Amino acid sequence: MLIQTAAPASVSIALAGSGGSGVMTAGTVLLSAAAKAGAYGVMVRTSGPQIRGGEAAALLRLGPRPIGSLGDEFDLLLAIDWQNIHRFADEIVLGPRSVLIGDPDEGEVPEVFSATGARYIPLNLKKMAKAIPGCWVNMLALGLSGTLAGLPLASMREAVRESWKKETTLEANLSAVAAGANAAHELSVRLEQSGGAPPRPAMGASADKPRWLISGNEATGFGAIRGGVRFVAAYPITPATEVLEWLASKLPEVGGTLLQAEDELASINMIVGASFGGVPSLTATAGPGLALMTEAIGLAVASEVPIVVVDVMRGGPSTGIPAKSEQSDLSFAVSGLHGDAPRLVVAPTSIADCLSATQWAVHLAETLQAPAIVLSDQYMGQSRAIIDEPTDHGWTATRLLAPANSPNYKRYLDNPSGISPMAIPGTQGVSYTADGLEHSETGTPSSQSRDHVLQLDKRERKLVQHDYGAYWADIEGEVDAAVITFGSASGPVREAVARARAMGIDLRLIVLRLLAPALPQQMNRALEGVRRVIIVEQNHGAQLYRYLRAWYDFAQPPASFHRPGPLPLRPAELLGALLEWRNAT
């Protein structure tokens, strides 16, 4: 980190401590204070493998412009204690210009951090907190870290007031925030003398439109409601549970219902049944739950019942790493059903896009009478961000329904669009059979070759010939070298591409949002004039690379940058990979 002579682009802060130290609360309030100060930002939660308790850290990046990923290293690590914090050494990257603040009464700085050359400032945090009866040490840490980052004390105090639930301890903790701010001012003088304090980005940028403070899981729930979902059945699973927690209180406000099922098998079958009854329906899960749901998703394909399944991906296989992110369910999502079973797969490109992408997925599922899988992940789902208010594109659940007493009604009528009117149970004169068996156009079970081929063609045709518009991918640039990515990798890739452009190296960027069905014509247009391609993703097996190679023609074989989680992709890491690829080609 070099000394900044102008307002820096961002500041990165890590708040760490053992379970119960309140670092997540401090991080959440700090992010809220940044929003009040006119800043953008993101907060990523990280913890060990324990169910509860144990080490934890809130990782924040704040700045005057929208932020899509964590930075390359942290300007400040404030440790309330050192209990197993060394386990986060790979995630909390420090350098010689970083500042490390810790309580000397809580032990020595772990060698893995001291070896980075970061400047260590011992501070008796818990003794300072004890001097203010009734306060919590994490509020002292809030005032300290926020002030070092350039946040106004007024913004931090306002954020604390809004979040506080125990009025009897509010004043003591406001005093703790102020004490932390005072200590930060004193520390800044010492830091400037020893090589510079942490950067202070311009936080007071005026907002020309409302900004939201939201997590990806909350945005997903909002998108589901905005799209028209009115029934949700699900079983809690990390890192998707917050989708359900948010929807539990919001769905009844729009006349909807959420039911916690006994397991993932029950939840997927419940939403198939509810949708068959005419109610747009959704479930949310993670990889292990998605694996259990595959047979019922196949039922939705065969019976042409629209459903939405949100998969908040985590490290795998099996139980894997529940609280860490990885884009490793992609192959399963696009190819993981038995038989020829076309489905929709939509991947949000950011925390903000979790709202619009889920809303779009609901619209597509209902319009095309097909299951849609929304591929979010732990990074987007459980991180909170300050974002501009997402645009409401107006996508709603619009299902082609059969009117009562339709003459010669055939539920699975083969027609040019592939979308046949769906009768709601109880509608007079249009009853039909819907199950997992192959069937004729009327829905009668059939093992005849003609019926099987006809229905296979119909189910595929309605997806591949649909007009998905421009939202299927974000495409930027006109040069002959392109970077293709998807999902949470998009944030660091965008920043890496922007840094490359600032160096005079222009790149075309293609961020995929619709992964299935494959759209060869649209991709050909996106790649027009492109001779060289690199595909970037976060998984061990280069799943996106292999999927795109199977479906799309490239002028020459593309390059691949891929690595698994749990460590997030970093802009500098990707910039290095892009420069190496560009120079090699």
VOGU-3710 file (C-alpha; in Angstrom, 3 decimals, decimal comma):
1> mliqtaapas> 0,000/0,000/0,000  1,597/3,293/-1,108  1,025/6,649/0,526  -1,955/8,247/-1,191  -1,633/11,911/-2,212  -5,222/12,031/-3,520  -8,416/10,508/-2,190  -7,865/6,723/-2,447  -10,361/4,453/-4,144  -11,156/2,323/-1,104
11> vsialagsgg> -10,121/1,214/2,365  -10,181/-2,401/3,555  -10,799/-3,290/7,205  -10,842/-6,619/9,044  -12,445/-6,889/12,496  -11,608/-10,193/14,153  -12,240/-11,947/17,448  -13,562/-15,045/19,142  -17,223/-15,984/19,326  -19,124/-13,519/21,473
21> sgvmtagtvl> -16,723/-10,642/20,881  -19,270/-8,981/18,618  -17,140/-8,429/15,527  -20,014/-9,243/13,155  -22,237/-6,710/14,905  -19,480/-4,110/14,772  -18,923/-4,803/11,079  -22,622/-4,566/10,268  -22,967/-1,250/12,127  -19,779/0,041/10,496
31> lsaaakagay> -21,230/-0,723/7,058  -24,438/1,061/8,019  -22,415/4,088/9,155  -20,602/4,118/5,820  -23,951/4,181/4,007  -25,023/7,142/6,111  -21,766/8,882/5,221  -22,580/8,567/1,511  -20,198/5,708/0,788  -20,503/2,361/-0,940
41> gvmvrtsgpq> -19,161/-0,825/0,574  -19,307/-4,537/1,115  -18,975/-6,706/4,234  -18,052/-10,372/4,002  -18,562/-12,690/6,966  -16,013/-15,390/7,638  -15,856/-17,977/10,384  -14,261/-21,286/11,186  -15,878/-24,700/10,690  -17,701/-24,601/14,010
51> irggeaaall> -21,501/-24,508/14,236  -21,443/-21,631/16,720  -18,806/-19,777/18,704  -15,155/-19,929/17,741  -13,219/-17,451/15,660  -14,956/-14,956/13,376  -14,091/-11,945/11,251  -15,965/-9,190/9,457  -14,130/-8,177/6,265  -15,093/-4,768/4,873
61> rlgprpigsl> -14,164/-2,620/1,924  -15,477/0,945/1,747  -15,206/3,643/-0,891  -16,937/6,368/-2,907  -17,927/4,110/-5,823  -19,847/0,806/-6,058  -17,725/-2,092/-4,791  -18,029/-5,601/-6,194  -15,326/-7,499/-4,328  -12,870/-7,410/-1,474
71> gdefdlllai> -9,568/-5,661/-2,096  -6,147/-7,197/-2,584  -5,001/-6,690/1,012  -6,265/-5,109/4,207  -5,260/-1,668/5,356  -6,342/-2,404/8,926  -6,740/-5,545/11,030  -8,253/-4,860/14,440  -8,268/-7,963/16,626  -10,307/-7,868/19,828
81> dwqnihrfad> -8,524/-11,092/20,794  -6,303/-13,659/19,063  -8,300/-16,862/19,587  -7,552/-18,900/16,432  -7,443/-15,746/14,294  -4,351/-17,180/12,615  -6,738/-19,477/10,739  -7,808/-16,442/8,707  -4,284/-15,591/7,553  -5,021/-16,576/3,944
91> eivlgprsvl> -8,174/-14,457/3,930  -6,848/-11,413/5,795  -3,919/-10,488/3,593  -1,600/-7,903/5,163  1,428/-6,039/3,840  4,147/-3,724/5,138  1,834/-0,706/4,870  -0,999/-2,416/6,739  -1,844/-1,486/10,323  -2,402/-4,180/12,946
101> igdpdegevp> -4,128/-3,245/16,216  -4,518/-5,775/19,016  -4,885/-6,044/22,750  -1,559/-7,065/24,363  -3,486/-8,536/27,301  -4,952/-11,093/24,895  -1,624/-12,611/23,907  1,031/-12,187/21,273  0,368/-11,350/17,654  0,407/-14,616/15,678
111> evfsatgary> 3,619/-14,963/13,709  1,691/-15,426/10,480  0,572/-11,792/10,776  3,696/-10,257/12,283  5,782/-11,820/9,500  3,956/-9,691/6,939  5,731/-6,574/8,172  2,444/-4,908/9,136  2,871/-2,159/11,714  1,644/-3,368/15,083
121> iplnlkkmak> -0,031/-0,938/17,488  -0,811/-2,531/20,879  -3,925/-1,102/22,475  -5,575/-2,235/25,711  -9,059/-2,495/24,230  -10,712/-4,413/27,054  -9,273/-2,142/29,752  -10,538/0,859/27,798  -13,975/-0,730/27,602  -14,044/-1,497/31,343
131> aipgcwvnml> -13,474/2,191/32,010  -16,931/2,849/30,502  -19,417/0,847/32,633  -22,047/-0,959/30,556  -20,280/-0,673/27,213  -19,172/-3,431/24,851  -15,647/-3,673/23,514  -16,910/-4,117/19,943  -18,377/-0,593/20,015  -14,970/0,715/20,987
141> alglsgtlag> -13,573/-1,185/17,991  -16,288/0,354/15,822  -15,321/3,913/16,742  -11,637/3,141/16,337  -11,788/1,422/12,936  -14,443/3,732/11,504  -12,503/6,869/12,402  -9,262/5,462/10,970  -11,202/4,815/7,749  -12,478/8,386/7,645
151> lplasmreav> -16,078/7,909/8,753  -17,667/10,797/10,680  -18,449/10,129/14,321  -22,008/11,374/13,722  -22,630/8,638/11,125  -21,376/5,936/13,475  -23,452/7,210/16,386  -26,566/7,336/14,200  -25,979/3,776/12,995  -25,583/2,558/16,587
161> reswkkettl> -28,817/4,258/17,649  -30,748/2,612/14,834  -29,424/-0,860/15,622  -29,563/-0,765/19,417  -32,252/-2,773/21,172  -31,402/-2,218/24,869  -32,058/1,416/25,648  -30,410/1,090/29,085  -26,978/0,460/27,556  -27,229/2,791/24,564
171> eanlsavaag> -25,526/5,814/26,094  -22,640/3,774/27,459  -21,978/2,304/24,041  -22,265/5,655/22,302  -19,576/6,785/24,717  -17,499/3,756/23,721  -17,782/4,703/20,047  -16,602/8,223/20,905  -13,724/6,842/22,982  -12,673/4,672/20,056
181> anaahelsvr> -12,812/7,694/17,762  -10,627/9,715/20,138  -8,109/6,893/20,339  -8,051/6,718/16,535  -7,206/10,411/16,265  -4,257/9,898/18,615  -3,145/6,788/16,733  -3,314/8,600/13,399  -0,599/10,993/14,540  1,683/8,098/15,495
191> leqsggappr> 0,924/6,255/12,246  1,647/9,258/10,080  5,017/9,561/11,761  5,753/5,882/11,079  4,807/5,784/7,429  1,147/6,755/7,036  -2,257/5,994/8,479  -4,799/3,784/6,671  -6,277/5,530/3,625  -9,378/7,663/4,038
201> pamgasadkp> -11,460/7,558/0,852  -13,876/10,377/0,100  -16,958/9,042/1,884  -19,315/11,990/1,475  -20,319/11,440/-2,122  -23,834/12,713/-2,683  -26,388/10,070/-3,603  -28,436/11,087/-6,631  -30,797/8,182/-5,973  -31,620/6,016/-2,959
211> rwlisgneat> -29,034/3,490/-1,766  -29,858/0,217/-0,112  -28,010/-1,772/2,539  -28,826/-5,392/1,773  -27,419/-8,910/1,594  -27,599/-11,118/-1,467  -29,949/-13,523/0,304  -32,292/-10,683/1,245  -32,155/-9,358/-2,315  -33,000/-12,841/-3,578
221> gfgairggvr> -36,083/-12,935/-1,371  -37,114/-9,466/-2,526  -36,701/-10,520/-6,161  -38,849/-13,588/-5,586  -41,691/-11,495/-4,191  -41,346/-8,845/-6,875  -41,470/-11,589/-9,502  -44,739/-12,950/-8,094  -43,751/-15,858/-5,845  -46,451/-16,435/-3,241
231> fvaaypitpa> -45,521/-19,846/-1,826  -42,160/-20,922/-0,415  -41,320/-24,268/1,145  -37,777/-24,964/2,295  -35,533/-26,617/4,820  -32,830/-24,465/6,462  -29,290/-24,958/5,207  -26,151/-22,824/5,268  -25,656/-20,495/3,431  -29,238/-20,185/2,102
241> tevlewlask> -31,168/-19,927/5,372  -31,346/-16,116/5,353  -33,423/-16,235/2,161  -36,068/-18,094/4,121  -35,734/-15,968/7,252  -36,296/-12,814/5,228  -39,228/-14,260/3,283  -40,890/-15,649/6,426  -41,921/-12,178/7,548  -42,316/-10,549/4,130
251> lpevggtllq> -44,412/-13,122/2,253  -47,506/-12,739/4,484  -47,466/-9,000/3,758  -48,291/-9,766/0,099  -50,683/-12,619/0,831  -48,114/-15,379/0,492  -47,107/-18,320/2,676  -43,826/-19,855/3,772  -43,686/-23,385/5,147  -40,611/-24,935/6,750
261> aedelasinm> -40,602/-28,487/5,478  -39,132/-31,496/7,265  -36,400/-31,877/4,635  -35,373/-30,909/1,108  -37,346/-33,747/-0,481  -40,544/-32,480/1,077  -39,860/-28,854/0,219  -39,264/-29,426/-3,499  -42,355/-31,619/-3,816  -44,423/-29,038/-1,939
271> ivgasfggvp> -43,523/-26,287/-4,383  -44,194/-28,549/-7,371  -47,641/-29,224/-5,926  -48,321/-25,570/-5,106  -47,295/-24,456/-8,578  -49,431/-27,192/-10,152  -52,254/-25,577/-8,190  -51,525/-22,223/-9,805  -49,334/-20,444/-7,233  -45,844/-19,281/-8,286
281> sltatagpgl> -43,494/-21,143/-5,928  -39,866/-21,216/-4,825  -37,449/-23,043/-2,572  -33,923/-22,100/-1,490  -31,119/-24,493/-0,657  -27,408/-25,219/-1,063  -25,556/-27,960/-2,931  -26,424/-30,907/-0,652  -30,093/-29,938/-0,750  -30,059/-29,473/-4,519
291> almteaigla> -28,687/-33,002/-4,858  -31,712/-34,335/-2,981  -34,124/-32,328/-5,118  -33,110/-33,641/-8,523  -35,845/-36,244/-8,979  -38,586/-33,735/-8,224  -36,999/-31,137/-10,506  -37,175/-33,781/-13,222  -40,869/-34,185/-12,400  -41,308/-30,441/-12,948
301> vasevpivvv> -39,565/-30,754/-16,321  -41,727/-33,675/-17,449  -45,014/-32,225/-16,190  -44,052/-28,687/-17,311  -44,755/-27,176/-13,901  -42,890/-23,905/-13,272  -40,779/-23,742/-10,105  -37,755/-21,745/-8,935  -34,918/-23,346/-6,968  -32,337/-20,979/-5,470
311> dvmrggpstg> -28,982/-22,692/-4,923  -26,673/-20,624/-2,714  -23,494/-22,488/-3,597  -20,837/-23,433/-1,060  -17,646/-25,472/-1,115  -18,150/-29,147/-1,855  -18,455/-32,043/-2,425  -20,717/-33,624/0,203  -20,987/-31,423/3,296  -17,897/-29,594/2,071
321> ipakseqsdl> -17,268/-26,156/3,562  -20,697/-24,788/4,501  -19,655/-21,208/5,344  -17,314/-20,605/2,392  -18,015/-19,758/-1,232  -17,313/-21,717/-4,402  -18,870/-21,852/-7,874  -18,766/-25,632/-7,952  -22,440/-26,531/-8,499  -22,491/-25,217/-12,068
331> sfavsglhgd> -22,063/-28,565/-13,830  -24,699/-30,120/-11,608  -27,135/-27,269/-12,250  -26,856/-27,380/-16,044  -26,513/-31,160/-16,471  -27,473/-32,865/-13,217  -30,863/-34,402/-14,011  -31,432/-37,855/-15,414  -32,780/-38,157/-18,930  -33,013/-35,262/-21,366
341> aprlvvapts> -34,318/-32,604/-19,005  -33,963/-29,023/-20,234  -34,138/-26,384/-17,536  -33,323/-22,722/-16,966  -30,181/-21,753/-15,032  -29,748/-18,094/-14,082  -26,705/-16,693/-12,267  -26,838/-13,288/-10,527  -23,767/-11,193/-11,252  -23,600/-9,285/-7,944
351> iadclsatqw> -25,283/-8,800/-4,585  -27,536/-6,167/-6,153  -28,282/-8,407/-9,140  -29,564/-11,168/-6,845  -32,822/-9,197/-6,805  -33,256/-8,685/-10,555  -31,915/-12,095/-11,549  -34,302/-13,902/-9,193  -37,209/-11,776/-10,389  -36,254/-12,650/-13,976
361> avhlaetlqa> -35,976/-16,345/-13,116  -39,520/-16,337/-11,705  -40,775/-14,629/-14,851  -38,973/-17,114/-17,119  -40,126/-20,159/-15,165  -43,754/-19,058/-15,269  -43,658/-17,931/-18,900  -41,920/-21,056/-20,157  -43,551/-23,506/-17,710  -40,181/-24,935/-16,691
371> paivlsdqym> -37,997/-25,195/-13,589  -35,452/-22,428/-13,092  -32,347/-22,776/-10,935  -30,845/-19,562/-9,573  -27,114/-20,006/-8,931  -26,131/-17,631/-6,159  -23,306/-18,459/-3,730  -22,132/-17,875/-0,182  -20,116/-14,792/-1,085  -23,102/-12,978/-2,566
381> gqsraiidep> -25,726/-14,535/-0,331  -24,253/-13,834/3,098  -22,356/-10,633/2,319  -23,947/-7,222/2,849  -23,431/-4,306/0,505  -24,347/-0,677/0,034  -25,861/-0,535/-3,442  -27,865/1,767/-5,652  -31,560/0,916/-5,681  -31,993/-1,903/-8,242
391> tdhgwtatrl> -34,118/-1,188/-11,281  -37,524/-2,850/-11,362  -37,678/-4,295/-14,869  -41,329/-5,185/-14,433  -40,823/-8,924/-14,837  -43,744/-10,765/-13,283  -45,144/-14,269/-13,126  -47,162/-14,616/-16,330  -48,469/-18,101/-17,006  -50,446/-19,172/-20,061
401> lapanspnyk> -53,658/-20,614/-18,601  -56,406/-22,666/-20,217  -59,900/-21,145/-19,941  -62,774/-23,277/-18,747  -64,354/-25,658/-21,221  -61,641/-25,209/-23,856  -62,665/-27,452/-26,764  -60,512/-30,525/-27,339  -58,146/-29,482/-24,541  -54,655/-30,965/-24,762
411> ryldnpsgis> -52,401/-29,937/-21,898  -49,220/-30,905/-23,736  -50,275/-29,797/-27,198  -47,361/-29,659/-29,616  -47,359/-26,159/-31,070  -44,754/-23,812/-32,613  -43,932/-22,027/-29,330  -43,753/-25,235/-27,305  -45,808/-23,503/-24,580  -49,253/-25,029/-24,184
421> pmaipgtqgv> -52,016/-23,639/-21,948  -51,923/-24,980/-18,389  -55,205/-25,749/-16,654  -55,501/-24,969/-12,961  -57,075/-27,867/-11,006  -60,786/-27,278/-10,576  -61,226/-25,375/-13,844  -64,259/-26,865/-15,513  -63,785/-29,004/-18,601  -59,977/-28,932/-18,770
431> sytadglehs> -58,760/-31,609/-16,387  -55,630/-33,586/-17,221  -53,095/-36,003/-15,764  -49,706/-34,625/-14,746  -47,040/-37,013/-13,482  -43,506/-38,118/-14,221  -44,396/-40,650/-16,893  -43,904/-39,761/-20,527  -47,248/-38,869/-22,049  -49,229/-37,977/-25,109
441> etgtpssqsr> -50,444/-34,471/-25,862  -53,494/-35,064/-23,667  -51,355/-36,147/-20,708  -52,159/-39,833/-21,014  -49,115/-41,966/-20,054  -47,441/-43,353/-23,171  -44,359/-45,382/-24,059  -44,764/-44,764/-27,782  -41,711/-43,446/-29,613  -43,720/-40,735/-31,380
451> dhvlqldkre> -45,040/-39,293/-28,130  -41,624/-39,380/-26,454  -39,822/-37,616/-29,294  -42,626/-35,090/-29,684  -42,570/-34,132/-25,998  -38,762/-34,040/-25,852  -38,727/-31,659/-28,809  -41,491/-29,538/-27,303  -39,775/-29,141/-23,926  -36,494/-28,216/-25,561
461> rklvqhdyga> -37,976/-25,939/-28,229  -39,800/-23,640/-25,829  -36,540/-22,835/-24,036  -34,068/-22,510/-26,910  -36,260/-20,334/-29,157  -37,449/-17,933/-26,464  -36,308/-14,318/-26,819  -34,330/-13,622/-23,627  -33,426/-10,076/-24,637  -30,187/-8,334/-23,695
471> ywadiegevd> -30,293/-9,380/-20,034  -28,857/-12,822/-20,778  -25,345/-11,332/-20,404  -23,523/-8,064/-19,705  -21,245/-7,294/-22,663  -18,715/-4,456/-22,583  -15,992/-3,522/-25,063  -15,308/-4,089/-28,762  -11,746/-5,433/-28,881  -10,562/-8,839/-30,059
481> aavitfgsas> -9,616/-10,233/-26,627  -12,484/-11,257/-24,338  -12,880/-12,332/-20,723  -15,910/-14,516/-19,927  -17,107/-15,080/-16,374  -20,244/-15,470/-14,248  -21,676/-15,065/-10,757  -19,620/-13,734/-7,864  -16,431/-13,942/-9,943  -17,829/-11,010/-11,910
491> gpvreavara> -16,937/-8,388/-9,259  -13,188/-9,033/-9,063  -13,041/-9,707/-12,805  -14,664/-6,327/-13,541  -12,122/-4,591/-11,338  -9,218/-6,465/-12,914  -10,446/-5,545/-16,404  -10,824/-1,899/-15,337  -7,246/-1,895/-14,005  -6,011/-3,421/-17,263
501> ramgidlrli> -7,801/-0,722/-19,242  -6,191/1,946/-17,049  -2,844/0,450/-18,098  -3,805/0,797/-21,768  -4,785/-2,854/-22,235  -8,374/-3,014/-23,461  -10,420/-6,173/-23,011  -13,940/-7,191/-23,899  -15,930/-8,395/-20,894  -18,781/-10,908/-21,119
511> vlrllapalp> -20,559/-11,644/-17,846  -23,037/-14,474/-18,342  -26,370/-14,384/-16,536  -28,297/-17,087/-18,433  -26,242/-20,283/-18,328  -28,919/-22,661/-19,585  -30,201/-23,045/-22,145  -27,096/-22,331/-24,174  -27,624/-19,545/-26,722  -25,151/-20,110/-29,621
521> qqmnralegv> -26,467/-17,278/-31,808  -26,313/-14,707/-29,021  -22,842/-15,863/-28,003  -21,634/-15,666/-31,594  -22,752/-12,037/-31,716  -21,100/-11,322/-28,367  -17,840/-12,824/-29,669  -17,942/-11,168/-33,098  -14,416/-10,055/-33,938  -12,915/-11,837/-30,919
531> rrviiveqnh> -9,872/-13,995/-31,561  -8,760/-14,743/-28,003  -10,854/-15,728/-24,965  -10,082/-16,484/-21,335  -12,729/-17,962/-19,019  -12,548/-17,090/-15,306  -14,355/-18,983/-12,540  -14,012/-20,175/-8,933  -14,003/-23,950/-8,905  -11,451/-26,727/-9,153
541> gaqlyrylra> -12,626/-28,416/-12,343  -13,005/-25,474/-14,764  -16,708/-26,246/-15,018  -17,702/-23,113/-16,951  -14,794/-23,607/-19,339  -15,833/-27,180/-20,106  -19,509/-26,230/-20,446  -18,787/-23,392/-22,866  -16,411/-25,550/-24,912  -19,210/-28,091/-25,284
551> wydfaqppas> -21,775/-25,602/-26,563  -19,960/-22,758/-28,283  -17,522/-22,368/-31,162  -14,431/-20,256/-30,507  -11,964/-18,896/-33,047  -9,286/-20,753/-31,109  -9,408/-22,801/-27,909  -9,977/-20,433/-24,981  -7,674/-20,137/-22,011  -8,897/-20,920/-18,502
561> fhrpgplplr> -8,274/-19,346/-15,122  -9,916/-21,318/-12,382  -9,263/-22,179/-8,786  -11,507/-23,402/-5,988  -12,642/-21,586/-2,860  -12,702/-20,955/-0,025  -10,461/-17,941/-0,681  -12,248/-15,248/-2,705  -10,852/-14,197/-6,044  -8,849/-10,958/-5,758
571> paellgalle> -8,576/-8,227/-8,423  -4,748/-8,176/-8,391  -4,605/-11,954/-8,713  -6,889/-11,815/-11,742  -5,079/-8,842/-13,242  -1,850/-10,814/-13,105  -3,519/-13,772/-14,817  -5,045/-11,542/-17,509  -1,742/-9,805/-18,228  0,081/-13,138/-18,453
581> wrnat> -2,569/-14,481/-20,831  -2,566/-11,297/-22,925  1,222/-11,281/-23,251  1,311/-14,967/-24,109  -1,163/-14,573/-26,974
//
